[in-house]
Amino acid sequence: MTGNDKIQDGDLAIFAAAGGAAKRSVIVEAEVPGALAARRTPAKKLVRRGAMKSATDDRYATASAKSMARVEALLAELGLLADAVKLPAAVSFVVDAGPEQLRALSASPLVAAIRPNRMHRAVK
């Protein structure tokens, strides 16, 4: 993905292209090596309950943690770490970033995607 592909929301892309000191709340997803995506275990190999966990799962967890640490360091360099919210299960962070910071994040190979952080309301 190129930097432009990482911000797919149109309004957020326009905001990132503009200048100014305004900030927006965004979700920054860390890039995790695709080769470590969880693999399916054939039913024949499931000997006992809980046998689904494999070495691949452990490698993915380790790779995710390393990716999070790298993005955390990038956020610190950009001055975004102080108020960042870490979401380990989603391998992402929520930060308030300005246009220049968004452009720097989207240019980094450590970042998989940048999405607007939206509040969703419960349906009554």
N, CA, C and O atoms as CSV, one atom per row, in Angstrom:
chain,resi,resn,atom,element,x,y,z
A,1,MET,N,N,0.825,-1.186,0.000
A,1,MET,CA,C,0.000,0.000,0.000
A,1,MET,C,C,0.864,1.243,0.000
A,1,MET,O,O,1.851,1.336,0.730
A,2,THR,N,N,0.486,2.169,-0.810
A,2,THR,CA,C,1.197,3.442,-0.805
A,2,THR,C,C,0.562,4.346,0.241
A,2,THR,O,O,-0.497,4.033,0.787
A,3,GLY,N,N,1.212,5.459,0.512
A,3,GLY,CA,C,0.698,6.391,1.501
A,3,GLY,C,C,-0.725,6.841,1.195
A,3,GLY,O,O,-1.544,6.975,2.104
A,4,ASN,N,N,-1.025,7.077,-0.084
A,4,ASN,CA,C,-2.353,7.520,-0.465
A,4,ASN,C,C,-3.398,6.437,-0.260
A,4,ASN,O,O,-4.551,6.748,0.035
A,5,ASP,N,N,-3.024,5.176,-0.409
A,5,ASP,CA,C,-3.956,4.067,-0.240
A,5,ASP,C,C,-4.285,3.818,1.231
A,5,ASP,O,O,-5.311,3.211,1.536
A,6,LYS,N,N,-3.453,4.265,2.118
A,6,LYS,CA,C,-3.645,3.974,3.540
A,6,LYS,C,C,-4.762,4.798,4.162
A,6,LYS,O,O,-5.332,4.397,5.178
A,7,ILE,N,N,-5.082,5.939,3.570
A,7,ILE,CA,C,-6.193,6.772,4.041
A,7,ILE,C,C,-7.295,6.661,3.001
A,7,ILE,O,O,-7.285,7.378,2.000
A,8,GLN,N,N,-8.248,5.761,3.236
A,8,GLN,CA,C,-9.284,5.507,2.240
A,8,GLN,C,C,-10.527,6.360,2.422
A,8,GLN,O,O,-11.330,6.484,1.498
A,9,ASP,N,N,-10.700,6.950,3.598
A,9,ASP,CA,C,-11.835,7.828,3.838
A,9,ASP,C,C,-11.603,9.147,3.111
A,9,ASP,O,O,-10.582,9.799,3.329
A,10,GLY,N,N,-12.524,9.545,2.262
A,10,GLY,CA,C,-12.370,10.751,1.451
A,10,GLY,C,C,-12.181,12.026,2.255
A,10,GLY,O,O,-11.298,12.829,1.953
A,11,ASP,N,N,-13.008,12.214,3.278
A,11,ASP,CA,C,-12.896,13.423,4.108
A,11,ASP,C,C,-11.559,13.470,4.840
A,11,ASP,O,O,-10.945,14.530,4.961
A,12,LEU,N,N,-11.112,12.316,5.327
A,12,LEU,CA,C,-9.840,12.273,6.042
A,12,LEU,C,C,-8.675,12.529,5.081
A,12,LEU,O,O,-7.705,13.189,5.452
A,13,ALA,N,N,-8.763,12.018,3.861
A,13,ALA,CA,C,-7.718,12.254,2.861
A,13,ALA,C,C,-7.619,13.745,2.517
A,13,ALA,O,O,-6.520,14.278,2.365
A,14,ILE,N,N,-8.759,14.405,2.395
A,14,ILE,CA,C,-8.768,15.850,2.118
A,14,ILE,C,C,-8.153,16.613,3.287
A,14,ILE,O,O,-7.369,17.541,3.089
A,15,PHE,N,N,-8.518,16.213,4.513
A,15,PHE,CA,C,-7.959,16.842,5.705
A,15,PHE,C,C,-6.441,16.677,5.744
A,15,PHE,O,O,-5.719,17.624,6.056
A,16,ALA,N,N,-5.959,15.474,5.428
A,16,ALA,CA,C,-4.512,15.203,5.454
A,16,ALA,C,C,-3.773,16.012,4.398
A,16,ALA,O,O,-2.626,16.403,4.611
A,17,ALA,N,N,-4.412,16.266,3.268
A,17,ALA,CA,C,-3.767,17.014,2.189
A,17,ALA,C,C,-3.707,18.506,2.488
A,17,ALA,O,O,-2.865,19.222,1.945
A,18,ALA,N,N,-4.600,18.968,3.350
A,18,ALA,CA,C,-4.644,20.395,3.678
A,18,ALA,C,C,-3.590,20.736,4.731
A,18,ALA,O,O,-2.939,19.849,5.283
A,19,GLY,N,N,-3.435,21.996,4.993
A,19,GLY,CA,C,-2.540,22.445,6.057
A,19,GLY,C,C,-3.352,22.850,7.262
A,19,GLY,O,O,-4.572,22.684,7.283
A,20,GLY,N,N,-2.685,23.375,8.260
A,20,GLY,CA,C,-3.391,23.881,9.427
A,20,GLY,C,C,-3.016,23.140,10.692
A,20,GLY,O,O,-2.294,22.143,10.673
A,21,ALA,N,N,-3.538,23.668,11.803
A,21,ALA,CA,C,-3.194,23.118,13.112
A,21,ALA,C,C,-4.301,22.252,13.688
A,21,ALA,O,O,-4.137,21.691,14.772
A,22,ALA,N,N,-5.424,22.128,12.991
A,22,ALA,CA,C,-6.527,21.307,13.487
A,22,ALA,C,C,-6.105,19.847,13.580
A,22,ALA,O,O,-5.207,19.402,12.865
A,23,LYS,N,N,-6.758,19.111,14.464
A,23,LYS,CA,C,-6.456,17.688,14.630
A,23,LYS,C,C,-7.731,16.880,14.523
A,23,LYS,O,O,-8.829,17.376,14.776
A,24,ARG,N,N,-7.564,15.630,14.145
A,24,ARG,CA,C,-8.679,14.692,14.072
A,24,ARG,C,C,-8.293,13.411,14.789
A,24,ARG,O,O,-7.128,13.012,14.800
A,25,SER,N,N,-9.282,12.778,15.382
A,25,SER,CA,C,-9.067,11.495,16.038
A,25,SER,C,C,-9.080,10.404,14.967
A,25,SER,O,O,-10.037,10.274,14.203
A,26,VAL,N,N,-7.999,9.624,14.929
A,26,VAL,CA,C,-7.871,8.576,13.922
A,26,VAL,C,C,-7.408,7.265,14.560
A,26,VAL,O,O,-6.837,7.249,15.650
A,27,ILE,N,N,-7.668,6.185,13.856
A,27,ILE,CA,C,-7.183,4.867,14.243
A,27,ILE,C,C,-6.029,4.527,13.312
A,27,ILE,O,O,-6.191,4.514,12.092
A,28,VAL,N,N,-4.869,4.253,13.888
A,28,VAL,CA,C,-3.661,3.914,13.120
A,28,VAL,C,C,-3.407,2.425,13.297
A,28,VAL,O,O,-3.090,1.973,14.396
A,29,GLU,N,N,-3.545,1.668,12.225
A,29,GLU,CA,C,-3.352,0.224,12.273
A,29,GLU,C,C,-1.911,-0.121,11.920
A,29,GLU,O,O,-1.377,0.352,10.917
A,30,ALA,N,N,-1.289,-0.948,12.754
A,30,ALA,CA,C,0.090,-1.372,12.509
A,30,ALA,C,C,0.130,-2.432,11.418
A,30,ALA,O,O,-0.773,-3.261,11.307
A,31,GLU,N,N,1.178,-2.395,10.622
A,31,GLU,CA,C,1.395,-3.393,9.567
A,31,GLU,C,C,1.979,-4.647,10.217
A,31,GLU,O,O,2.997,-4.576,10.905
A,32,VAL,N,N,1.334,-5.791,9.999
A,32,VAL,CA,C,1.828,-7.077,10.500
A,32,VAL,C,C,2.172,-7.920,9.283
A,32,VAL,O,O,1.383,-7.988,8.341
A,33,PRO,N,N,3.340,-8.566,9.285
A,33,PRO,CA,C,3.726,-9.373,8.119
A,33,PRO,C,C,2.631,-10.355,7.727
A,33,PRO,O,O,2.179,-11.148,8.553
A,34,GLY,N,N,2.205,-10.303,6.471
A,34,GLY,CA,C,1.121,-11.155,5.968
A,34,GLY,C,C,1.444,-12.632,5.979
A,34,GLY,O,O,0.535,-13.461,6.032
A,35,ALA,N,N,2.706,-12.977,5.932
A,35,ALA,CA,C,3.094,-14.387,5.922
A,35,ALA,C,C,2.742,-15.062,7.236
A,35,ALA,O,O,2.719,-16.291,7.316
A,36,LEU,N,N,2.467,-14.273,8.268
A,36,LEU,CA,C,2.169,-14.846,9.573
A,36,LEU,C,C,0.679,-14.920,9.856
A,36,LEU,O,O,0.280,-15.144,10.999
A,37,ALA,N,N,-0.149,-14.734,8.838
A,37,ALA,CA,C,-1.588,-14.836,9.050
A,37,ALA,C,C,-1.925,-16.243,9.530
A,37,ALA,O,O,-1.323,-17.224,9.095
A,38,ALA,N,N,-2.887,-16.322,10.424
A,38,ALA,CA,C,-3.243,-17.628,10.995
A,38,ALA,C,C,-3.679,-18.605,9.901
A,38,ALA,O,O,-4.407,-18.241,8.978
A,39,ARG,N,N,-3.227,-19.832,10.022
A,39,ARG,CA,C,-3.580,-20.875,9.052
A,39,ARG,C,C,-4.637,-21.777,9.657
A,39,ARG,O,O,-4.722,-21.928,10.876
A,40,ARG,N,N,-5.444,-22.374,8.789
A,40,ARG,CA,C,-6.454,-23.313,9.255
A,40,ARG,C,C,-5.808,-24.669,9.488
A,40,ARG,O,O,-4.970,-25.112,8.703
A,41,THR,N,N,-6.204,-25.321,10.569
A,41,THR,CA,C,-5.698,-26.657,10.880
A,41,THR,C,C,-6.709,-27.674,10.391
A,41,THR,O,O,-7.886,-27.582,10.742
A,42,PRO,N,N,-6.281,-28.655,9.580
A,42,PRO,CA,C,-7.219,-29.680,9.111
A,42,PRO,C,C,-7.822,-30.440,10.292
A,42,PRO,O,O,-7.153,-30.659,11.301
A,43,ALA,N,N,-9.087,-30.839,10.161
A,43,ALA,CA,C,-9.787,-31.538,11.241
A,43,ALA,C,C,-9.055,-32.809,11.661
A,43,ALA,O,O,-9.087,-33.166,12.839
A,44,LYS,N,N,-8.399,-33.499,10.735
A,44,LYS,CA,C,-7.684,-34.739,11.051
A,44,LYS,C,C,-6.565,-34.516,12.060
A,44,LYS,O,O,-6.198,-35.430,12.799
A,45,LYS,N,N,-6.027,-33.307,12.090
A,45,LYS,CA,C,-4.903,-33.021,12.979
A,45,LYS,C,C,-5.334,-32.547,14.359
A,45,LYS,O,O,-4.504,-32.366,15.250
A,46,LEU,N,N,-6.638,-32.347,14.529
A,46,LEU,CA,C,-7.129,-31.916,15.835
A,46,LEU,C,C,-7.292,-33.139,16.730
A,46,LEU,O,O,-8.278,-33.869,16.624
A,47,VAL,N,N,-6.341,-33.353,17.591
A,47,VAL,CA,C,-6.328,-34.543,18.430
A,47,VAL,C,C,-7.168,-34.340,19.680
A,47,VAL,O,O,-7.910,-35.237,20.080
A,48,ARG,N,N,-7.063,-33.198,20.286
A,48,ARG,CA,C,-7.800,-32.925,21.508
A,48,ARG,C,C,-8.358,-31.501,21.449
A,48,ARG,O,O,-7.963,-30.691,20.610
A,49,ARG,N,N,-9.273,-31.227,22.351
A,49,ARG,CA,C,-9.856,-29.888,22.414
A,49,ARG,C,C,-8.758,-28.872,22.717
A,49,ARG,O,O,-7.921,-29.114,23.587
A,50,GLY,N,N,-8.748,-27.759,22.025
A,50,GLY,CA,C,-7.737,-26.732,22.238
A,50,GLY,C,C,-6.511,-26.910,21.368
A,50,GLY,O,O,-5.562,-26.133,21.471
A,51,ALA,N,N,-6.514,-27.925,20.507
A,51,ALA,CA,C,-5.349,-28.176,19.662
A,51,ALA,C,C,-5.251,-27.194,18.501
A,51,ALA,O,O,-4.276,-27.221,17.750
A,52,MET,N,N,-6.247,-26.328,18.347
A,52,MET,CA,C,-6.236,-25.359,17.245
A,52,MET,C,C,-5.089,-24.364,17.370
A,52,MET,O,O,-4.590,-23.868,16.360
A,53,LYS,N,N,-4.664,-24.066,18.602
A,53,LYS,CA,C,-3.565,-23.119,18.785
A,53,LYS,C,C,-2.290,-23.749,18.235
A,53,LYS,O,O,-1.969,-24.899,18.538
A,54,SER,N,N,-1.585,-22.995,17.440
A,54,SER,CA,C,-0.391,-23.541,16.804
A,54,SER,C,C,0.790,-22.595,16.988
A,54,SER,O,O,0.657,-21.504,17.543
A,55,ALA,N,N,1.934,-23.036,16.513
A,55,ALA,CA,C,3.129,-22.201,16.550
A,55,ALA,C,C,2.916,-20.945,15.707
A,55,ALA,O,O,3.487,-19.893,15.996
A,56,THR,N,N,2.093,-21.059,14.665
A,56,THR,CA,C,1.797,-19.896,13.823
A,56,THR,C,C,1.078,-18.827,14.638
A,56,THR,O,O,1.349,-17.636,14.481
A,57,ASP,N,N,0.165,-19.250,15.507
A,57,ASP,CA,C,-0.552,-18.289,16.358
A,57,ASP,C,C,0.427,-17.546,17.255
A,57,ASP,O,O,0.329,-16.331,17.422
A,58,ASP,N,N,1.383,-18.291,17.837
A,58,ASP,CA,C,2.385,-17.670,18.700
A,58,ASP,C,C,3.265,-16.704,17.913
A,58,ASP,O,O,3.598,-15.626,18.405
A,59,ARG,N,N,3.643,-17.085,16.697
A,59,ARG,CA,C,4.467,-16.200,15.861
A,59,ARG,C,C,3.689,-14.944,15.492
A,59,ARG,O,O,4.252,-13.849,15.459
A,60,TYR,N,N,2.392,-15.097,15.213
A,60,TYR,CA,C,1.562,-13.934,14.883
A,60,TYR,C,C,1.483,-12.985,16.083
A,60,TYR,O,O,1.597,-11.770,15.921
A,61,ALA,N,N,1.289,-13.535,17.282
A,61,ALA,CA,C,1.218,-12.700,18.483
A,61,ALA,C,C,2.528,-11.958,18.700
A,61,ALA,O,O,2.525,-10.779,19.055
A,62,THR,N,N,3.639,-12.638,18.491
A,62,THR,CA,C,4.952,-12.005,18.643
A,62,THR,C,C,5.155,-10.914,17.588
A,62,THR,O,O,5.626,-9.821,17.901
A,63,ALA,N,N,4.798,-11.219,16.341
A,63,ALA,CA,C,4.938,-10.239,15.260
A,63,ALA,C,C,4.040,-9.033,15.500
A,63,ALA,O,O,4.440,-7.899,15.234
A,64,SER,N,N,2.827,-9.270,16.002
A,64,SER,CA,C,1.903,-8.173,16.293
A,64,SER,C,C,2.477,-7.259,17.366
A,64,SER,O,O,2.419,-6.035,17.250
A,65,ALA,N,N,3.034,-7.870,18.418
A,65,ALA,CA,C,3.616,-7.076,19.509
A,65,ALA,C,C,4.802,-6.255,19.002
A,65,ALA,O,O,4.967,-5.099,19.394
A,66,LYS,N,N,5.620,-6.840,18.141
A,66,LYS,CA,C,6.771,-6.109,17.581
A,66,LYS,C,C,6.293,-4.965,16.688
A,66,LYS,O,O,6.852,-3.869,16.727
A,67,SER,N,N,5.266,-5.218,15.890
A,67,SER,CA,C,4.720,-4.173,15.022
A,67,SER,C,C,4.157,-3.027,15.849
A,67,SER,O,O,4.349,-1.857,15.517
A,68,MET,N,N,3.460,-3.370,16.931
A,68,MET,CA,C,2.910,-2.339,17.817
A,68,MET,C,C,4.026,-1.498,18.426
A,68,MET,O,O,3.904,-0.277,18.524
A,69,ALA,N,N,5.118,-2.150,18.838
A,69,ALA,CA,C,6.247,-1.421,19.439
A,69,ALA,C,C,6.872,-0.463,18.429
A,69,ALA,O,O,7.251,0.653,18.785
A,70,ARG,N,N,6.981,-0.891,17.176
A,70,ARG,CA,C,7.566,-0.025,16.137
A,70,ARG,C,C,6.674,1.183,15.868
A,70,ARG,O,O,7.163,2.305,15.740
A,71,VAL,N,N,5.373,0.951,15.782
A,71,VAL,CA,C,4.445,2.065,15.545
A,71,VAL,C,C,4.422,2.992,16.758
A,71,VAL,O,O,4.311,4.209,16.610
A,72,GLU,N,N,4.526,2.427,17.941
A,72,GLU,CA,C,4.581,3.240,19.157
A,72,GLU,C,C,5.788,4.180,19.121
A,72,GLU,O,O,5.679,5.346,19.498
A,73,ALA,N,N,6.930,3.675,18.670
A,73,ALA,CA,C,8.131,4.509,18.545
A,73,ALA,C,C,7.910,5.610,17.498
A,73,ALA,O,O,8.338,6.747,17.692
A,74,LEU,N,N,7.246,5.270,16.394
A,74,LEU,CA,C,6.943,6.261,15.357
A,74,LEU,C,C,6.024,7.351,15.917
A,74,LEU,O,O,6.238,8.536,15.663
A,75,LEU,N,N,5.010,6.951,16.674
A,75,LEU,CA,C,4.107,7.926,17.276
A,75,LEU,C,C,4.850,8.853,18.231
A,75,LEU,O,O,4.562,10.047,18.302
A,76,ALA,N,N,5.806,8.295,18.963
A,76,ALA,CA,C,6.618,9.117,19.872
A,76,ALA,C,C,7.431,10.134,19.083
A,76,ALA,O,O,7.524,11.294,19.485
A,77,GLU,N,N,8.021,9.716,17.963
A,77,GLU,CA,C,8.802,10.631,17.115
A,77,GLU,C,C,7.943,11.780,16.598
A,77,GLU,O,O,8.417,12.908,16.459
A,78,LEU,N,N,6.685,11.488,16.316
A,78,LEU,CA,C,5.783,12.496,15.757
A,78,LEU,C,C,5.066,13.310,16.840
A,78,LEU,O,O,4.256,14.184,16.531
A,79,GLY,N,N,5.366,13.019,18.103
A,79,GLY,CA,C,4.741,13.747,19.200
A,79,GLY,C,C,3.296,13.358,19.454
A,79,GLY,O,O,2.522,14.158,19.979
A,80,LEU,N,N,2.923,12.136,19.088
A,80,LEU,CA,C,1.539,11.691,19.223
A,80,LEU,C,C,1.329,10.671,20.338
A,80,LEU,O,O,0.195,10.265,20.589
A,81,LEU,N,N,2.379,10.258,20.998
A,81,LEU,CA,C,2.269,9.150,21.942
A,81,LEU,C,C,1.627,9.528,23.272
A,81,LEU,O,O,0.991,8.687,23.905
A,82,ALA,N,N,1.778,10.764,23.701
A,82,ALA,CA,C,1.307,11.165,25.037
A,82,ALA,C,C,-0.173,10.858,25.252
A,82,ALA,O,O,-0.546,10.373,26.320
A,83,ASP,N,N,-1.009,11.124,24.277
A,83,ASP,CA,C,-2.454,10.910,24.422
A,83,ASP,C,C,-2.963,9.707,23.631
A,83,ASP,O,O,-4.172,9.531,23.478
A,84,ALA,N,N,-2.054,8.886,23.134
A,84,ALA,CA,C,-2.458,7.731,22.327
A,84,ALA,C,C,-3.127,6.671,23.181
A,84,ALA,O,O,-2.764,6.464,24.339
A,85,VAL,N,N,-4.108,6.004,22.595
A,85,VAL,CA,C,-4.766,4.872,23.238
A,85,VAL,C,C,-4.347,3.623,22.464
A,85,VAL,O,O,-4.546,3.533,21.253
A,86,LYS,N,N,-3.768,2.670,23.179
A,86,LYS,CA,C,-3.256,1.438,22.562
A,86,LYS,C,C,-4.370,0.398,22.533
A,86,LYS,O,O,-5.025,0.150,23.545
A,87,LEU,N,N,-4.580,-0.208,21.362
A,87,LEU,CA,C,-5.592,-1.252,21.184
A,87,LEU,C,C,-4.901,-2.534,20.701
A,87,LEU,O,O,-4.925,-2.830,19.506
A,88,PRO,N,N,-4.284,-3.299,21.616
A,88,PRO,CA,C,-3.504,-4.472,21.208
A,88,PRO,C,C,-4.307,-5.522,20.441
A,88,PRO,O,O,-3.780,-6.131,19.510
A,89,ALA,N,N,-5.553,-5.744,20.805
A,89,ALA,CA,C,-6.359,-6.759,20.118
A,89,ALA,C,C,-6.587,-6.391,18.650
A,89,ALA,O,O,-6.725,-7.271,17.800
A,90,ALA,N,N,-6.624,-5.098,18.358
A,90,ALA,CA,C,-6.821,-4.627,16.985
A,90,ALA,C,C,-5.507,-4.261,16.318
A,90,ALA,O,O,-5.502,-3.828,15.166
A,91,VAL,N,N,-4.397,-4.425,17.018
A,91,VAL,CA,C,-3.058,-4.063,16.531
A,91,VAL,C,C,-3.087,-2.627,15.999
A,91,VAL,O,O,-2.673,-2.354,14.873
A,92,SER,N,N,-3.588,-1.719,16.842
A,92,SER,CA,C,-3.732,-0.332,16.413
A,92,SER,C,C,-3.680,0.634,17.597
A,92,SER,O,O,-3.662,0.234,18.761
A,93,PHE,N,N,-3.656,1.920,17.249
A,93,PHE,CA,C,-3.648,3.007,18.217
A,93,PHE,C,C,-4.698,4.025,17.800
A,93,PHE,O,O,-4.995,4.173,16.615
A,94,VAL,N,N,-5.257,4.725,18.778
A,94,VAL,CA,C,-6.128,5.866,18.502
A,94,VAL,C,C,-5.335,7.104,18.911
A,94,VAL,O,O,-4.852,7.193,20.040
A,95,VAL,N,N,-5.202,8.060,17.987
A,95,VAL,CA,C,-4.446,9.283,18.247
A,95,VAL,C,C,-5.177,10.486,17.661
A,95,VAL,O,O,-6.005,10.346,16.761
A,96,ASP,N,N,-4.861,11.663,18.182
A,96,ASP,CA,C,-5.331,12.923,17.607
A,96,ASP,C,C,-4.180,13.472,16.781
A,96,ASP,O,O,-3.149,13.860,17.330
A,97,ALA,N,N,-4.351,13.507,15.456
A,97,ALA,CA,C,-3.265,13.896,14.564
A,97,ALA,C,C,-3.677,15.029,13.639
A,97,ALA,O,O,-4.834,15.139,13.232
A,98,GLY,N,N,-2.699,15.868,13.318
A,98,GLY,CA,C,-2.895,16.940,12.358
A,98,GLY,C,C,-2.538,16.463,10.959
A,98,GLY,O,O,-2.054,15.344,10.788
A,99,PRO,N,N,-2.774,17.311,9.950
A,99,PRO,CA,C,-2.508,16.930,8.564
A,99,PRO,C,C,-1.063,16.484,8.312
A,99,PRO,O,O,-0.839,15.471,7.649
A,100,GLU,N,N,-0.096,17.221,8.828
A,100,GLU,CA,C,1.307,16.869,8.598
A,100,GLU,C,C,1.639,15.522,9.236
A,100,GLU,O,O,2.368,14.719,8.655
A,101,GLN,N,N,1.109,15.281,10.419
A,101,GLN,CA,C,1.352,14.009,11.100
A,101,GLN,C,C,0.683,12.853,10.355
A,101,GLN,O,O,1.244,11.761,10.272
A,102,LEU,N,N,-0.508,13.091,9.817
A,102,LEU,CA,C,-1.189,12.058,9.039
A,102,LEU,C,C,-0.394,11.696,7.787
A,102,LEU,O,O,-0.292,10.526,7.418
A,103,ARG,N,N,0.167,12.718,7.140
A,103,ARG,CA,C,0.980,12.440,5.949
A,103,ARG,C,C,2.220,11.629,6.314
A,103,ARG,O,O,2.605,10.722,5.576
A,104,ALA,N,N,2.848,11.948,7.448
A,104,ALA,CA,C,4.031,11.191,7.893
A,104,ALA,C,C,3.650,9.751,8.229
A,104,ALA,O,O,4.383,8.823,7.890
A,105,LEU,N,N,2.520,9.559,8.888
A,105,LEU,CA,C,2.076,8.205,9.223
A,105,LEU,C,C,1.758,7.400,7.969
A,105,LEU,O,O,2.123,6.229,7.872
A,106,SER,N,N,1.081,8.023,7.014
A,106,SER,CA,C,0.707,7.296,5.804
A,106,SER,C,C,1.912,6.957,4.930
A,106,SER,O,O,1.858,6.022,4.131
A,107,ALA,N,N,2.988,7.708,5.080
A,107,ALA,CA,C,4.199,7.430,4.305
A,107,ALA,C,C,5.039,6.316,4.927
A,107,ALA,O,O,5.956,5.804,4.285
A,108,SER,N,N,4.737,5.939,6.162
A,108,SER,CA,C,5.541,4.938,6.859
A,108,SER,C,C,5.143,3.515,6.469
A,108,SER,O,O,3.954,3.202,6.404
A,109,PRO,N,N,6.131,2.649,6.209
A,109,PRO,CA,C,5.824,1.249,5.920
A,109,PRO,C,C,5.352,0.486,7.168
A,109,PRO,O,O,4.894,-0.652,7.059
A,110,LEU,N,N,5.460,1.098,8.338
A,110,LEU,CA,C,5.024,0.464,9.580
A,110,LEU,C,C,3.512,0.533,9.768
A,110,LEU,O,O,2.951,-0.191,10.590
A,111,VAL,N,N,2.850,1.408,9.002
A,111,VAL,CA,C,1.414,1.641,9.144
A,111,VAL,C,C,0.665,0.951,8.010
A,111,VAL,O,O,0.989,1.125,6.835
A,112,ALA,N,N,-0.358,0.154,8.387
A,112,ALA,CA,C,-1.159,-0.556,7.385
A,112,ALA,C,C,-2.312,0.307,6.876
A,112,ALA,O,O,-2.603,0.314,5.679
A,113,ALA,N,N,-2.969,1.035,7.781
A,113,ALA,CA,C,-4.124,1.846,7.396
A,113,ALA,C,C,-4.371,2.926,8.442
A,113,ALA,O,O,-3.990,2.788,9.605
A,114,ILE,N,N,-5.020,4.006,8.000
A,114,ILE,CA,C,-5.428,5.089,8.898
A,114,ILE,C,C,-6.903,5.334,8.624
A,114,ILE,O,O,-7.308,5.603,7.493
A,115,ARG,N,N,-7.697,5.234,9.684
A,115,ARG,CA,C,-9.143,5.385,9.553
A,115,ARG,C,C,-9.643,6.459,10.524
A,115,ARG,O,O,-9.039,6.679,11.574
A,116,PRO,N,N,-10.729,7.115,10.176
A,116,PRO,CA,C,-11.294,8.077,11.124
A,116,PRO,C,C,-11.830,7.330,12.347
A,116,PRO,O,O,-12.373,6.232,12.215
A,117,ASN,N,N,-11.683,7.911,13.512
A,117,ASN,CA,C,-12.225,7.331,14.736
A,117,ASN,C,C,-13.599,7.937,14.941
A,117,ASN,O,O,-13.728,9.086,15.363
A,118,ARG,N,N,-14.608,7.167,14.643
A,118,ARG,CA,C,-15.982,7.675,14.701
A,118,ARG,C,C,-16.723,7.097,15.890
A,118,ARG,O,O,-16.480,5.961,16.300
A,119,MET,N,N,-17.623,7.888,16.434
A,119,MET,CA,C,-18.488,7.410,17.508
A,119,MET,C,C,-19.773,6.899,16.870
A,119,MET,O,O,-20.416,7.598,16.087
A,120,HIS,N,N,-20.129,5.681,17.214
A,120,HIS,CA,C,-21.375,5.100,16.709
A,120,HIS,C,C,-22.391,5.083,17.849
A,120,HIS,O,O,-22.065,4.747,18.987
A,121,ARG,N,N,-23.585,5.441,17.530
A,121,ARG,CA,C,-24.636,5.487,18.550
A,121,ARG,C,C,-25.488,4.231,18.494
A,121,ARG,O,O,-25.720,3.654,17.432
A,122,ALA,N,N,-25.939,3.836,19.650
A,122,ALA,CA,C,-26.815,2.662,19.733
A,122,ALA,C,C,-28.154,2.980,19.097
A,122,ALA,O,O,-28.663,4.093,19.228
A,123,VAL,N,N,-28.720,2.007,18.413
A,123,VAL,CA,C,-30.035,2.158,17.806
A,123,VAL,C,C,-31.078,1.930,18.899
A,123,VAL,O,O,-31.020,0.946,19.636
A,124,LYS,N,N,-32.020,2.846,18.986
A,124,LYS,CA,C,-33.066,2.714,20.030
A,124,LYS,C,C,-34.298,2.051,19.496
A,124,LYS,O,O,-35.266,1.861,20.232
